[in-house]
Amino acid sequence: MNSRFPPGDIAPGPDVVRAFTRYFERTLHVADAGRPELLWSPFAMPSPTAAVTVRAGPSSVRWDDLTARRSRARVAFRGFSGRGPAGAARRMHLTVFDRWDPTTVAPTPPSFDVLAIVATFNEADIVDDLLSRLRDDGIRVHLVDNWSTDGTLDIATTRATNDPGVTVERFPRDVPPAYFELEKLLTRVEEVAHHSGADWVVNHDADEIRQSPWAGVSLRRALWCVEQFGFNCIDHVVMNFRPVDERWTGKGRLEDAFTWFEFGDHHAAFRQQKAWKPQREPVRFASSGGHDPEFPHQRVFPYRFLLRHYPIRSTAHGRRKVLLERQGRFSPEEREKGWHMHYDHYSESSEFLWRPETLYRFTTLEDLDRRLLVERLSAAALPANPFPGESVGISR
């Protein structure tokens, strides 16, 4: 692998882009044993061996398109890094060239089988919309319910009765668990994934929307393209959507009700390899909390898919979910391992609404690229990523 860093005076706020580059180096090195070249340069033409070329600094559409024609690469993404340490004026323009063009991939065959394995507990307000979204994309769903008490299982069972693409089970099968034991639940997900017969499996939470990195390309279609490009696993960037008002009534589409988000900045948010091709041997991930499946010859696609997360949807929902249904239900043994700490700071006096000025507004994927390309494609400019020992990124 060959990386070329421009002189420091070319790039205002270079830490952001250096983090971006090292993310690609790490990903491509793991994927291809160091064979493809990654170029990072404000002027260089993409080379015939470059998997990704990142041009940092001012550029024009005409210049980028001319470079693409000459190199036979393509302009995959255009946009900016997050704001540098001196504010918006220090943002850096980036153009990303590659050879992974989803429009050149053959049509997705009807036989291409994607299975989403969805674990649920008390998600009655969103589970029907989740099932509709995945089924409309041609994705099968196996729902594993952890003894919901709000009708979630009844809703899913009704769907399964009328749709052979939806299957449902209750876990544990016979009696409700005393605690929420994530590792045991994920071990069951491992089993379902291994015996699914699917081409791809997605470890999918109920309060999520998964989205491909390409505008207008569905999740199922994107997985087919990634497979044709030679990869067998995908990672995600976490976008936590936050309520700023009480508009959520438990009806409608999540993407319509929530437009303000923040990127996940806990270290656990940066290993979200939650979709993969099943292998000959079982793929194990329960011990990592479901974030990090590992298997021989794993090749993770460098562009992260979007994981749009809607964990708290209103004050009433937050109080019920966090204070009544979660805090006292987590497994003491798993908490001793450092799991399930994310709601510890909530109490009866906590606020469950966020201020818009502390968040980013989501409009379209193209607009997100324009404003926050580094974060969106790699999450490399957020506080906990890159990992220790690598260049430190900038969050705002």
C-alpha positions as YAML, in Angstrom:
chain: A
units: angstrom
residues:
- id: 1
  name: MET
  ca: [0.00, 0.00, 0.00]
- id: 2
  name: ASN
  ca: [1.30, 3.41, -0.91]
- id: 3
  name: SER
  ca: [0.02, 6.59, 0.77]
- id: 4
  name: ARG
  ca: [1.17, 10.05, -0.22]
- id: 5
  name: PHE
  ca: [0.70, 12.90, 2.21]
- id: 6
  name: PRO
  ca: [0.81, 16.48, 0.94]
- id: 7
  name: PRO
  ca: [2.85, 19.14, 2.75]
- id: 8
  name: GLY
  ca: [1.16, 20.32, 5.92]
- id: 9
  name: ASP
  ca: [0.64, 23.86, 4.66]
- id: 10
  name: ILE
  ca: [-1.60, 22.64, 1.84]
- id: 11
  name: ALA
  ca: [-4.25, 21.22, 4.17]
- id: 12
  name: PRO
  ca: [-5.90, 23.42, 6.81]
- id: 13
  name: GLY
  ca: [-6.79, 21.21, 9.76]
- id: 14
  name: PRO
  ca: [-4.98, 18.16, 8.32]
- id: 15
  name: ASP
  ca: [-5.76, 15.89, 11.29]
- id: 16
  name: VAL
  ca: [-9.25, 15.28, 9.97]
- id: 17
  name: VAL
  ca: [-8.09, 14.19, 6.55]
- id: 18
  name: ARG
  ca: [-5.14, 12.23, 7.91]
- id: 19
  name: ALA
  ca: [-7.59, 10.28, 10.06]
- id: 20
  name: PHE
  ca: [-9.74, 9.73, 6.98]
- id: 21
  name: THR
  ca: [-6.77, 8.44, 5.02]
- id: 22
  name: ARG
  ca: [-5.60, 6.12, 7.75]
- id: 23
  name: TYR
  ca: [-9.11, 4.69, 8.02]
- id: 24
  name: PHE
  ca: [-8.94, 3.70, 4.35]
- id: 25
  name: GLU
  ca: [-5.40, 2.38, 4.77]
- id: 26
  name: ARG
  ca: [-6.47, 0.18, 7.65]
- id: 27
  name: THR
  ca: [-9.61, -1.06, 5.89]
- id: 28
  name: LEU
  ca: [-8.01, -1.76, 2.53]
- id: 29
  name: HIS
  ca: [-4.96, -3.36, 4.11]
- id: 30
  name: VAL
  ca: [-7.17, -5.83, 5.98]
- id: 31
  name: ALA
  ca: [-9.30, -6.41, 2.90]
- id: 32
  name: ASP
  ca: [-6.54, -6.95, 0.38]
- id: 33
  name: ALA
  ca: [-3.38, -7.78, 2.31]
- id: 34
  name: GLY
  ca: [-1.87, -4.44, 1.33]
- id: 35
  name: ARG
  ca: [-2.05, -4.92, -2.41]
- id: 36
  name: PRO
  ca: [-4.15, -1.98, -3.64]
- id: 37
  name: GLU
  ca: [-2.80, 1.51, -3.47]
- id: 38
  name: LEU
  ca: [-4.44, 4.36, -1.62]
- id: 39
  name: LEU
  ca: [-3.51, 7.80, -2.88]
- id: 40
  name: TRP
  ca: [-4.03, 10.95, -0.86]
- id: 41
  name: SER
  ca: [-2.91, 13.98, -2.76]
- id: 42
  name: PRO
  ca: [-4.25, 17.38, -3.78]
- id: 43
  name: PHE
  ca: [-2.97, 17.04, -7.32]
- id: 44
  name: ALA
  ca: [-2.15, 13.44, -8.25]
- id: 45
  name: MET
  ca: [-4.08, 11.50, -10.85]
- id: 46
  name: PRO
  ca: [-5.65, 8.23, -9.64]
- id: 47
  name: SER
  ca: [-3.23, 5.44, -10.51]
- id: 48
  name: PRO
  ca: [-4.31, 2.22, -12.23]
- id: 49
  name: THR
  ca: [-3.74, 0.28, -9.01]
- id: 50
  name: ALA
  ca: [-5.46, 2.69, -6.62]
- id: 51
  name: ALA
  ca: [-8.57, 1.34, -4.89]
- id: 52
  name: VAL
  ca: [-9.39, 4.81, -3.57]
- id: 53
  name: THR
  ca: [-7.93, 8.20, -4.37]
- id: 54
  name: VAL
  ca: [-8.72, 11.07, -2.02]
- id: 55
  name: ARG
  ca: [-7.99, 14.54, -3.32]
- id: 56
  name: ALA
  ca: [-7.74, 17.05, -0.49]
- id: 57
  name: GLY
  ca: [-8.11, 20.76, -1.09]
- id: 58
  name: PRO
  ca: [-10.00, 23.10, -3.41]
- id: 59
  name: SER
  ca: [-11.26, 21.55, -6.61]
- id: 60
  name: SER
  ca: [-13.82, 22.11, -9.32]
- id: 61
  name: VAL
  ca: [-16.42, 19.86, -10.86]
- id: 62
  name: ARG
  ca: [-14.79, 20.34, -14.27]
- id: 63
  name: TRP
  ca: [-11.33, 19.41, -12.98]
- id: 64
  name: ASP
  ca: [-12.63, 16.38, -11.10]
- id: 65
  name: ASP
  ca: [-14.58, 15.13, -14.11]
- id: 66
  name: LEU
  ca: [-11.55, 15.59, -16.37]
- id: 67
  name: THR
  ca: [-9.41, 13.63, -13.89]
- id: 68
  name: ALA
  ca: [-12.00, 10.87, -13.84]
- id: 69
  name: ARG
  ca: [-12.05, 10.57, -17.63]
- id: 70
  name: ARG
  ca: [-8.27, 10.50, -17.86]
- id: 71
  name: SER
  ca: [-7.81, 7.95, -15.10]
- id: 72
  name: ARG
  ca: [-10.86, 5.79, -15.82]
- id: 73
  name: ALA
  ca: [-11.71, 6.13, -12.17]
- id: 74
  name: ARG
  ca: [-14.92, 7.90, -11.24]
- id: 75
  name: VAL
  ca: [-15.89, 10.70, -8.90]
- id: 76
  name: ALA
  ca: [-17.61, 8.70, -6.20]
- id: 77
  name: PHE
  ca: [-18.16, 11.46, -3.61]
- id: 78
  name: ARG
  ca: [-17.63, 15.18, -3.23]
- id: 79
  name: GLY
  ca: [-17.92, 17.15, -0.02]
- id: 80
  name: PHE
  ca: [-16.18, 18.54, 3.02]
- id: 81
  name: SER
  ca: [-14.59, 17.32, 6.18]
- id: 82
  name: GLY
  ca: [-16.18, 18.42, 9.43]
- id: 83
  name: ARG
  ca: [-15.26, 21.85, 10.66]
- id: 84
  name: GLY
  ca: [-11.67, 22.18, 11.78]
- id: 85
  name: PRO
  ca: [-10.43, 23.60, 15.08]
- id: 86
  name: ALA
  ca: [-10.83, 27.20, 13.94]
- id: 87
  name: GLY
  ca: [-14.44, 26.75, 12.83]
- id: 88
  name: ALA
  ca: [-16.21, 26.41, 9.52]
- id: 89
  name: ALA
  ca: [-13.63, 28.45, 7.63]
- id: 90
  name: ARG
  ca: [-11.12, 25.64, 8.07]
- id: 91
  name: ARG
  ca: [-13.26, 22.93, 6.51]
- id: 92
  name: MET
  ca: [-11.48, 21.00, 3.82]
- id: 93
  name: HIS
  ca: [-12.90, 20.10, 0.43]
- id: 94
  name: LEU
  ca: [-12.45, 16.45, -0.54]
- id: 95
  name: THR
  ca: [-13.06, 14.50, -3.74]
- id: 96
  name: VAL
  ca: [-13.07, 10.71, -3.53]
- id: 97
  name: PHE
  ca: [-12.34, 8.68, -6.66]
- id: 98
  name: ASP
  ca: [-12.81, 4.93, -6.88]
- id: 99
  name: ARG
  ca: [-13.78, 2.12, -9.25]
- id: 100
  name: TRP
  ca: [-16.80, 0.79, -7.34]
- id: 101
  name: ASP
  ca: [-19.65, 2.06, -9.46]
- id: 102
  name: PRO
  ca: [-22.99, 0.45, -8.49]
- id: 103
  name: THR
  ca: [-24.54, 1.51, -11.80]
- id: 104
  name: THR
  ca: [-22.23, -0.88, -13.66]
- id: 105
  name: VAL
  ca: [-23.24, -3.92, -11.62]
- id: 106
  name: ALA
  ca: [-25.63, -6.42, -13.21]
- id: 107
  name: PRO
  ca: [-29.22, -6.34, -11.96]
- id: 108
  name: THR
  ca: [-29.81, -7.97, -8.60]
- id: 109
  name: PRO
  ca: [-31.12, -11.48, -9.27]
- id: 110
  name: PRO
  ca: [-34.45, -12.41, -7.70]
- id: 111
  name: SER
  ca: [-32.71, -15.32, -5.98]
- id: 112
  name: PHE
  ca: [-30.34, -13.02, -4.03]
- id: 113
  name: ASP
  ca: [-31.42, -13.73, -0.46]
- id: 114
  name: VAL
  ca: [-30.86, -11.25, 2.37]
- id: 115
  name: LEU
  ca: [-32.08, -12.04, 5.88]
- id: 116
  name: ALA
  ca: [-32.43, -9.39, 8.59]
- id: 117
  name: ILE
  ca: [-32.42, -10.90, 12.08]
- id: 118
  name: VAL
  ca: [-34.24, -8.43, 14.33]
- id: 119
  name: ALA
  ca: [-34.18, -8.65, 18.13]
- id: 120
  name: THR
  ca: [-37.09, -6.87, 19.84]
- id: 121
  name: PHE
  ca: [-38.30, -5.91, 23.28]
- id: 122
  name: ASN
  ca: [-41.29, -3.57, 23.55]
- id: 123
  name: GLU
  ca: [-41.09, -1.88, 20.15]
- id: 124
  name: ALA
  ca: [-44.81, -1.97, 19.26]
- id: 125
  name: ASP
  ca: [-44.79, 1.62, 17.99]
- id: 126
  name: ILE
  ca: [-42.24, 0.91, 15.25]
- id: 127
  name: VAL
  ca: [-42.14, -2.82, 14.52]
- id: 128
  name: ASP
  ca: [-44.80, -2.84, 11.80]
- id: 129
  name: ASP
  ca: [-43.09, 0.00, 9.90]
- id: 130
  name: LEU
  ca: [-39.75, -1.80, 10.27]
- id: 131
  name: LEU
  ca: [-41.16, -4.98, 8.78]
- id: 132
  name: SER
  ca: [-42.76, -3.06, 5.92]
- id: 133
  name: ARG
  ca: [-39.53, -1.25, 5.10]
- id: 134
  name: LEU
  ca: [-37.44, -4.42, 4.97]
- id: 135
  name: ARG
  ca: [-40.02, -6.47, 3.10]
- id: 136
  name: ASP
  ca: [-40.58, -3.70, 0.53]
- id: 137
  name: ASP
  ca: [-36.85, -4.02, -0.23]
- id: 138
  name: GLY
  ca: [-37.17, -7.78, -0.72]
- id: 139
  name: ILE
  ca: [-35.37, -8.62, 2.53]
- id: 140
  name: ARG
  ca: [-36.55, -11.56, 4.61]
- id: 141
  name: VAL
  ca: [-37.00, -10.96, 8.34]
- id: 142
  name: HIS
  ca: [-36.61, -13.31, 11.29]
- id: 143
  name: LEU
  ca: [-37.76, -11.58, 14.47]
- id: 144
  name: VAL
  ca: [-36.46, -12.78, 17.84]
- id: 145
  name: ASP
  ca: [-38.63, -11.31, 20.58]
- id: 146
  name: ASN
  ca: [-37.27, -11.18, 24.14]
- id: 147
  name: TRP
  ca: [-40.71, -11.48, 25.80]
- id: 148
  name: SER
  ca: [-42.18, -8.08, 24.98]
- id: 149
  name: THR
  ca: [-45.14, -6.97, 27.08]
- id: 150
  name: ASP
  ca: [-46.54, -4.26, 24.79]
- id: 151
  name: GLY
  ca: [-47.89, -6.28, 21.86]
- id: 152
  name: THR
  ca: [-44.73, -6.31, 19.73]
- id: 153
  name: LEU
  ca: [-44.86, -10.06, 19.28]
- id: 154
  name: ASP
  ca: [-48.56, -10.02, 18.37]
- id: 155
  name: ILE
  ca: [-47.97, -7.45, 15.63]
- id: 156
  name: ALA
  ca: [-45.07, -9.43, 14.20]
- id: 157
  name: THR
  ca: [-46.96, -12.73, 14.41]
- id: 158
  name: THR
  ca: [-49.86, -11.22, 12.47]
- id: 159
  name: ARG
  ca: [-47.44, -10.13, 9.76]
- id: 160
  name: ALA
  ca: [-45.84, -13.56, 9.68]
- id: 161
  name: THR
  ca: [-49.24, -15.21, 9.24]
- id: 162
  name: ASN
  ca: [-49.78, -13.27, 6.03]
- id: 163
  name: ASP
  ca: [-46.21, -13.06, 4.73]
- id: 164
  name: PRO
  ca: [-43.93, -16.10, 4.38]
- id: 165
  name: GLY
  ca: [-40.97, -13.70, 4.25]
- id: 166
  name: VAL
  ca: [-41.45, -12.94, 7.97]
- id: 167
  name: THR
  ca: [-40.76, -15.53, 10.67]
- id: 168
  name: VAL
  ca: [-41.01, -15.05, 14.41]
- id: 169
  name: GLU
  ca: [-39.77, -16.72, 17.56]
- id: 170
  name: ARG
  ca: [-39.79, -15.90, 21.26]
- id: 171
  name: PHE
  ca: [-36.47, -16.19, 23.09]
- id: 172
  name: PRO
  ca: [-35.99, -17.83, 25.52]
- id: 173
  name: ARG
  ca: [-38.67, -20.17, 24.24]
- id: 174
  name: ASP
  ca: [-40.42, -21.31, 27.42]
- id: 175
  name: VAL
  ca: [-40.14, -18.74, 30.23]
- id: 176
  name: PRO
  ca: [-39.41, -15.00, 30.37]
- id: 177
  name: PRO
  ca: [-35.85, -14.16, 31.41]
- id: 178
  name: ALA
  ca: [-35.16, -12.56, 34.77]
- id: 179
  name: TYR
  ca: [-32.74, -10.15, 33.05]
- id: 180
  name: PHE
  ca: [-31.90, -8.97, 29.58]
- id: 181
  name: GLU
  ca: [-28.90, -11.14, 28.69]
- id: 182
  name: LEU
  ca: [-27.51, -9.81, 25.44]
- id: 183
  name: GLU
  ca: [-24.83, -12.42, 24.91]
- id: 184
  name: LYS
  ca: [-27.32, -15.29, 25.13]
- id: 185
  name: LEU
  ca: [-29.66, -13.49, 22.74]
- id: 186
  name: LEU
  ca: [-26.85, -12.89, 20.27]
- id: 187
  name: THR
  ca: [-25.77, -16.52, 20.49]
- id: 188
  name: ARG
  ca: [-29.25, -17.38, 19.24]
- id: 189
  name: VAL
  ca: [-28.83, -14.82, 16.44]
- id: 190
  name: GLU
  ca: [-25.52, -16.51, 15.51]
- id: 191
  name: GLU
  ca: [-27.36, -19.83, 15.21]
- id: 192
  name: VAL
  ca: [-30.14, -18.37, 13.06]
- id: 193
  name: ALA
  ca: [-27.62, -16.64, 10.80]
- id: 194
  name: HIS
  ca: [-25.53, -19.78, 10.29]
- id: 195
  name: HIS
  ca: [-28.50, -21.99, 9.41]
- id: 196
  name: SER
  ca: [-30.39, -19.36, 7.40]
- id: 197
  name: GLY
  ca: [-29.23, -20.36, 3.93]
- id: 198
  name: ALA
  ca: [-29.14, -16.64, 3.10]
- id: 199
  name: ASP
  ca: [-26.58, -14.96, 0.84]
- id: 200
  name: TRP
  ca: [-26.22, -12.15, 3.40]
- id: 201
  name: VAL
  ca: [-27.43, -11.66, 6.95]
- id: 202
  name: VAL
  ca: [-27.98, -8.37, 8.77]
- id: 203
  name: ASN
  ca: [-27.90, -8.21, 12.56]
- id: 204
  name: HIS
  ca: [-30.59, -5.54, 12.86]
- id: 205
  name: ASP
  ca: [-32.06, -3.82, 15.93]
- id: 206
  name: ALA
  ca: [-35.72, -2.83, 15.87]
- id: 207
  name: ASP
  ca: [-35.04, 0.89, 16.33]
- id: 208
  name: GLU
  ca: [-32.75, 1.22, 13.32]
- id: 209
  name: ILE
  ca: [-32.92, 2.08, 9.64]
- id: 210
  name: ARG
  ca: [-30.06, 0.75, 7.52]
- id: 211
  name: GLN
  ca: [-29.09, 2.70, 4.42]
- id: 212
  name: SER
  ca: [-26.57, 2.13, 1.68]
- id: 213
  name: PRO
  ca: [-23.69, 4.56, 1.04]
- id: 214
  name: TRP
  ca: [-25.06, 5.42, -2.42]
- id: 215
  name: ALA
  ca: [-28.07, 7.70, -2.85]
- id: 216
  name: GLY
  ca: [-30.92, 5.90, -4.56]
- id: 217
  name: VAL
  ca: [-29.46, 2.43, -4.02]
- id: 218
  name: SER
  ca: [-31.47, 0.21, -1.68]
- id: 219
  name: LEU
  ca: [-29.92, -1.87, 1.08]
- id: 220
  name: ARG
  ca: [-30.47, -5.18, -0.70]
- id: 221
  name: ARG
  ca: [-29.14, -3.82, -3.99]
- id: 222
  name: ALA
  ca: [-26.10, -2.34, -2.22]
- id: 223
  name: LEU
  ca: [-25.25, -5.67, -0.61]
- id: 224
  name: TRP
  ca: [-25.39, -7.31, -4.03]
- id: 225
  name: CYS
  ca: [-23.04, -4.64, -5.41]
- id: 226
  name: VAL
  ca: [-20.61, -5.03, -2.50]
- id: 227
  name: GLU
  ca: [-20.49, -8.78, -3.14]
- id: 228
  name: GLN
  ca: [-19.77, -8.22, -6.84]
- id: 229
  name: PHE
  ca: [-16.95, -5.88, -5.84]
- id: 230
  name: GLY
  ca: [-15.38, -8.77, -3.89]
- id: 231
  name: PHE
  ca: [-16.26, -7.94, -0.27]
- id: 232
  name: ASN
  ca: [-18.09, -10.09, 2.28]
- id: 233
  name: CYS
  ca: [-18.73, -7.78, 5.25]
- id: 234
  name: ILE
  ca: [-19.89, -4.21, 5.80]
- id: 235
  name: ASP
  ca: [-19.41, -1.72, 8.60]
- id: 236
  name: HIS
  ca: [-21.73, 1.13, 9.61]
- id: 237
  name: VAL
  ca: [-21.49, 4.67, 10.88]
- id: 238
  name: VAL
  ca: [-23.90, 5.29, 13.76]
- id: 239
  name: MET
  ca: [-26.21, 8.30, 13.56]
- id: 240
  name: ASN
  ca: [-28.30, 8.71, 16.72]
- id: 241
  name: PHE
  ca: [-31.47, 10.60, 15.87]
- id: 242
  name: ARG
  ca: [-32.78, 12.65, 18.79]
- id: 243
  name: PRO
  ca: [-36.22, 14.06, 19.64]
- id: 244
  name: VAL
  ca: [-36.29, 17.85, 19.85]
- id: 245
  name: ASP
  ca: [-40.05, 18.03, 20.43]
- id: 246
  name: GLU
  ca: [-42.97, 15.76, 21.30]
- id: 247
  name: ARG
  ca: [-44.21, 15.13, 17.77]
- id: 248
  name: TRP
  ca: [-43.74, 11.35, 17.92]
- id: 249
  name: THR
  ca: [-47.09, 9.72, 18.72]
- id: 250
  name: GLY
  ca: [-46.17, 6.14, 17.93]
- id: 251
  name: LYS
  ca: [-47.50, 6.33, 14.39]
- id: 252
  name: GLY
  ca: [-45.89, 7.10, 11.06]
- id: 253
  name: ARG
  ca: [-42.37, 6.76, 9.70]
- id: 254
  name: LEU
  ca: [-39.32, 7.39, 11.87]
- id: 255
  name: GLU
  ca: [-37.47, 9.23, 9.10]
- id: 256
  name: ASP
  ca: [-40.31, 11.73, 8.81]
- id: 257
  name: ALA
  ca: [-40.56, 12.43, 12.54]
- id: 258
  name: PHE
  ca: [-36.84, 12.79, 13.35]
- id: 259
  name: THR
  ca: [-34.43, 14.98, 11.41]
- id: 260
  name: TRP
  ca: [-31.84, 15.95, 14.05]
- id: 261
  name: PHE
  ca: [-28.96, 13.62, 14.88]
- id: 262
  name: GLU
  ca: [-25.52, 13.26, 16.37]
- id: 263
  name: PHE
  ca: [-22.84, 10.78, 15.36]
- id: 264
  name: GLY
  ca: [-22.05, 8.03, 17.84]
- id: 265
  name: ASP
  ca: [-18.85, 9.02, 19.62]
- id: 266
  name: HIS
  ca: [-18.39, 6.11, 22.04]
- id: 267
  name: HIS
  ca: [-15.69, 3.64, 21.07]
- id: 268
  name: ALA
  ca: [-18.32, 0.90, 20.69]
- id: 269
  name: ALA
  ca: [-19.89, 2.88, 17.84]
- id: 270
  name: PHE
  ca: [-16.85, 2.38, 15.62]
- id: 271
  name: ARG
  ca: [-17.05, -1.39, 15.23]
- id: 272
  name: GLN
  ca: [-20.47, -1.92, 13.68]
- id: 273
  name: GLN
  ca: [-19.79, -4.76, 11.26]
- id: 274
  name: LYS
  ca: [-23.37, -5.95, 11.41]
- id: 275
  name: ALA
  ca: [-23.88, -7.48, 7.96]
- id: 276
  name: TRP
  ca: [-21.90, -10.27, 6.32]
- id: 277
  name: LYS
  ca: [-21.99, -13.30, 4.06]
- id: 278
  name: PRO
  ca: [-22.52, -16.48, 6.09]
- id: 279
  name: GLN
  ca: [-19.46, -18.70, 6.06]
- id: 280
  name: ARG
  ca: [-18.90, -22.45, 6.09]
- id: 281
  name: GLU
  ca: [-18.19, -22.27, 9.82]
- id: 282
  name: PRO
  ca: [-20.42, -20.27, 12.22]
- id: 283
  name: VAL
  ca: [-19.56, -16.57, 12.43]
- id: 284
  name: ARG
  ca: [-19.16, -15.64, 16.09]
- id: 285
  name: PHE
  ca: [-19.92, -12.16, 17.39]
- id: 286
  name: ALA
  ca: [-21.92, -12.58, 20.63]
- id: 287
  name: SER
  ca: [-18.90, -12.01, 22.88]
- id: 288
  name: SER
  ca: [-18.30, -8.59, 21.25]
- id: 289
  name: GLY
  ca: [-21.87, -7.45, 21.88]
- id: 290
  name: GLY
  ca: [-22.77, -8.11, 18.25]
- id: 291
  name: HIS
  ca: [-20.48, -5.45, 16.81]
- id: 292
  name: ASP
  ca: [-17.50, -7.37, 15.53]
- id: 293
  name: PRO
  ca: [-17.90, -10.65, 13.64]
- id: 294
  name: GLU
  ca: [-14.60, -12.20, 12.71]
- id: 295
  name: PHE
  ca: [-14.00, -14.95, 10.19]
- id: 296
  name: PRO
  ca: [-11.19, -16.08, 7.88]
- id: 297
  name: HIS
  ca: [-10.72, -14.08, 4.68]
- id: 298
  name: GLN
  ca: [-12.98, -11.30, 5.93]
- id: 299
  name: ARG
  ca: [-13.07, -8.36, 3.54]
- id: 300
  name: VAL
  ca: [-14.87, -5.29, 4.89]
- id: 301
  name: PHE
  ca: [-16.10, -2.79, 2.31]
- id: 302
  name: PRO
  ca: [-14.33, 0.55, 2.95]
- id: 303
  name: TYR
  ca: [-17.39, 2.80, 2.77]
- id: 304
  name: ARG
  ca: [-19.54, 2.54, 5.85]
- id: 305
  name: PHE
  ca: [-23.27, 2.05, 5.42]
- id: 306
  name: LEU
  ca: [-25.56, 4.25, 7.51]
- id: 307
  name: LEU
  ca: [-27.04, 2.96, 10.75]
- id: 308
  name: ARG
  ca: [-29.78, 5.43, 11.60]
- id: 309
  name: HIS
  ca: [-30.66, 4.82, 15.24]
- id: 310
  name: TYR
  ca: [-33.82, 6.02, 17.04]
- id: 311
  name: PRO
  ca: [-33.40, 4.80, 20.63]
- id: 312
  name: ILE
  ca: [-35.47, 7.50, 22.38]
- id: 313
  name: ARG
  ca: [-38.44, 8.97, 20.56]
- id: 314
  name: SER
  ca: [-40.20, 11.27, 23.05]
- id: 315
  name: THR
  ca: [-40.19, 12.15, 26.74]
- id: 316
  name: ALA
  ca: [-42.87, 9.58, 27.50]
- id: 317
  name: HIS
  ca: [-41.09, 6.92, 25.46]
- id: 318
  name: GLY
  ca: [-37.73, 7.71, 27.04]
- id: 319
  name: ARG
  ca: [-39.05, 7.59, 30.59]
- id: 320
  name: ARG
  ca: [-40.81, 4.28, 30.00]
- id: 321
  name: LYS
  ca: [-37.96, 2.66, 28.10]
- id: 322
  name: VAL
  ca: [-35.02, 3.85, 30.17]
- id: 323
  name: LEU
  ca: [-36.38, 4.18, 33.71]
- id: 324
  name: LEU
  ca: [-38.96, 1.38, 33.74]
- id: 325
  name: GLU
  ca: [-37.92, -1.20, 31.13]
- id: 326
  name: ARG
  ca: [-34.14, -1.04, 30.85]
- id: 327
  name: GLN
  ca: [-32.22, 0.18, 33.89]
- id: 328
  name: GLY
  ca: [-33.40, -2.59, 36.23]
- id: 329
  name: ARG
  ca: [-33.46, -5.31, 33.59]
- id: 330
  name: PHE
  ca: [-29.83, -5.46, 32.45]
- id: 331
  name: SER
  ca: [-27.87, -8.55, 33.40]
- id: 332
  name: PRO
  ca: [-25.61, -7.87, 36.44]
- id: 333
  name: GLU
  ca: [-22.97, -10.20, 34.98]
- id: 334
  name: GLU
  ca: [-22.90, -8.29, 31.70]
- id: 335
  name: ARG
  ca: [-22.73, -4.97, 33.50]
- id: 336
  name: GLU
  ca: [-19.66, -6.24, 35.31]
- id: 337
  name: LYS
  ca: [-18.08, -6.63, 31.86]
- id: 338
  name: GLY
  ca: [-18.79, -2.96, 31.13]
- id: 339
  name: TRP
  ca: [-21.89, -3.52, 29.00]
- id: 340
  name: HIS
  ca: [-25.23, -1.67, 29.30]
- id: 341
  name: MET
  ca: [-23.81, 1.52, 30.82]
- id: 342
  name: HIS
  ca: [-25.30, 3.92, 28.27]
- id: 343
  name: TYR
  ca: [-28.42, 4.74, 30.31]
- id: 344
  name: ASP
  ca: [-26.76, 5.08, 33.71]
- id: 345
  name: HIS
  ca: [-26.84, 8.88, 33.68]
- id: 346
  name: TYR
  ca: [-30.65, 9.03, 33.44]
- id: 347
  name: SER
  ca: [-32.85, 9.62, 36.49]
- id: 348
  name: GLU
  ca: [-36.38, 10.80, 37.29]
- id: 349
  name: SER
  ca: [-35.26, 14.41, 36.77]
- id: 350
  name: SER
  ca: [-33.63, 13.80, 33.37]
- id: 351
  name: GLU
  ca: [-34.66, 15.59, 30.21]
- id: 352
  name: PHE
  ca: [-35.41, 13.44, 27.17]
- id: 353
  name: LEU
  ca: [-35.38, 16.19, 24.55]
- id: 354
  name: TRP
  ca: [-32.29, 17.59, 22.85]
- id: 355
  name: ARG
  ca: [-31.55, 21.14, 21.70]
- id: 356
  name: PRO
  ca: [-31.32, 21.39, 17.90]
- id: 357
  name: GLU
  ca: [-28.29, 23.66, 18.07]
- id: 358
  name: THR
  ca: [-26.27, 20.77, 19.55]
- id: 359
  name: LEU
  ca: [-27.15, 18.42, 16.68]
- id: 360
  name: TYR
  ca: [-26.77, 18.04, 12.93]
- id: 361
  name: ARG
  ca: [-29.82, 18.28, 10.66]
- id: 362
  name: PHE
  ca: [-30.40, 15.46, 8.20]
- id: 363
  name: THR
  ca: [-32.03, 16.38, 4.90]
- id: 364
  name: THR
  ca: [-30.64, 14.19, 2.11]
- id: 365
  name: LEU
  ca: [-27.69, 11.88, 1.67]
- id: 366
  name: GLU
  ca: [-26.21, 14.25, -0.90]
- id: 367
  name: ASP
  ca: [-26.40, 17.13, 1.57]
- id: 368
  name: LEU
  ca: [-24.77, 15.00, 4.25]
- id: 369
  name: ASP
  ca: [-21.90, 14.32, 1.85]
- id: 370
  name: ARG
  ca: [-21.49, 18.01, 1.14]
- id: 371
  name: ARG
  ca: [-21.25, 18.95, 4.80]
- id: 372
  name: LEU
  ca: [-19.76, 15.90, 6.53]
- id: 373
  name: LEU
  ca: [-18.20, 13.59, 3.98]
- id: 374
  name: VAL
  ca: [-15.40, 12.30, 6.22]
- id: 375
  name: GLU
  ca: [-17.72, 11.42, 9.08]
- id: 376
  name: ARG
  ca: [-20.34, 9.91, 6.83]
- id: 377
  name: LEU
  ca: [-18.04, 7.63, 4.84]
- id: 378
  name: SER
  ca: [-15.69, 6.53, 7.62]
- id: 379
  name: ALA
  ca: [-16.57, 8.12, 10.99]
- id: 380
  name: ALA
  ca: [-12.84, 8.84, 11.13]
- id: 381
  name: ALA
  ca: [-13.21, 12.43, 12.29]
- id: 382
  name: LEU
  ca: [-15.09, 11.69, 15.52]
- id: 383
  name: PRO
  ca: [-13.49, 11.74, 19.00]
- id: 384
  name: ALA
  ca: [-13.21, 7.98, 19.60]
- id: 385
  name: ASN
  ca: [-12.13, 7.11, 16.06]
- id: 386
  name: PRO
  ca: [-9.35, 6.61, 14.95]
- id: 387
  name: PHE
  ca: [-8.32, 4.27, 17.70]
- id: 388
  name: PRO
  ca: [-5.43, 5.00, 20.11]
- id: 389
  name: GLY
  ca: [-2.11, 5.31, 18.35]
- id: 390
  name: GLU
  ca: [-3.59, 6.83, 15.22]
- id: 391
  name: SER
  ca: [-4.11, 10.46, 14.28]
- id: 392
  name: VAL
  ca: [-6.73, 12.27, 16.32]
- id: 393
  name: GLY
  ca: [-9.75, 13.56, 14.45]
- id: 394
  name: ILE
  ca: [-12.01, 16.56, 14.90]
- id: 395
  name: SER
  ca: [-15.69, 16.21, 15.78]
- id: 396
  name: ARG
  ca: [-17.08, 19.62, 14.81]
...
